[in-house]
Amino acid sequence: MTKEVLVSISGLQFELDEKETEAIEVICPGEYYFRNGKHYIIYEELIEEEGIHAVTKCTLKITDKQVDLVKKGTSNVHMVFELGKNHMTYYNTPFGDLMMGITTTDISLTKEGEDFTTLLADLSYALDINYEFAANCTLKIKVQSK
């Protein structure tokens, strides 16, 4: 894996009735590091919504059993995805703070390419907002050498 990478993050939220879904997708350049048995990916998200134009700095830390996502900028959050555990965190947004609960039900980590050119992480989790169930979610993270 090279230092310069392309980061693709896509996710789906399934509402209670499983009929409505909300999709997100972010594709941006980033940097990759491997230290102490952990994959680190650093990238920036450009936020453009409701008159807001800002950059949020993001750091992913990935191991076989846990994925951490830290965002700092317009919105601030430290999300922890750890198999079989519930992690609570505050999600600070320009519109107010939310208490989020993340209960991870599946984590899959795959390295692809002859010389390890792609890292894939697939996550499934239940999302609670302000102590109430909000949705079942999936998150797919793809980090590919440029």
Secondary structure by P-SEA (a helix, b strand, c coil): cccbbbbbbbbbbbcccccbbbbbbbbbbbbbbbcccbbbbbbbbbbbcccccbbbbbbbbbcccbbbbbbcccbbbbbbbcccbbbbbbbccccbbbbbbbbbcbbbbbbbcccccbbbbbbbbbbbccccccccbbbbbbbbcc
